[in-house]
Amino acid sequence: MNNLPIYINLVFVVTTILAIGFFYKATRNSQTVLVIIFAWVIIQTLLGIKLFYTVTYTVPPRILLLGIPPLLTIAILFATAKGRIFIDGLNIQYLTLLHTVRILVEIVLLWLSINKAIPQLMTFEGRNFDILAGITAPVVYYFGFVKKTFSSKIILAWNFICLGLLLNIIVNAVLSAPTTFQRFAFDQPNIAILYFPFNLLPAVVVPLVLLSHLAAIRQLLGKKIK
């Protein structure tokens, strides 16, 4: 990974900061949430720099530490009363804008594929259509919340569709990683997530995108859909 052009790393770091920034605004500038997120970023940064995830033969795989803690956190938020209050208090407009970072993510993934760090199937040239979520996010924001010409039903449908796009790439990324669970891309495994800063994709960016969809869907379902 040392031979990657520096701009790939820089663009991805900016992408991660933007995702955190949008979510911070969605929390209505919660300092507590920001501290928690940055503490997690620091932990994952240290693990990535120490090459912790490059040891791929362990059982269970070490890369589970990238996604399991955020997923457990999301589950706790939805399972507890205080968590649901937090979710319902998130600003859905910023949750929608957050998805624009998926454009940059897809560009970074394309660059990583060109540099043999991930398989092509993880890009929009392969099985990954997640860029459509990023492209349509500002459209949904503008017509759904600025002009208010999109109904809640349309916004809800968009969230479900884009959630499906996200789950698609998650499955392909996991099954392409060099672990005992690998099923795809044996000629070019998904090795980028084993290194900093790209380990922040499954550890930070993807969980924020996932939570943004789930929170928006919960809020929209809680209203009278029109």
Protein Blocks (a to p, Z undefined) as FASTA:
>chain_A
ZZpcfklmmmmmmmmmmmmmmmmmmnoopaklmmmmmmmmmmmmmmmmnommmpmkbccd
fklmmmmmmmmmmmmmmmpmklmmmmmmpcfklmmmmmmmmmmmmmmmmmmmmnopacfk
lpmklmbcklmmmmmmmmmmmmmmmnomacfklmmmmmmmmmmmmmmmmmmmmmmpccfk
bcghkllccfklmpcfklmmmmmmmmmmmmmmmmmmmmmmmpccZZ
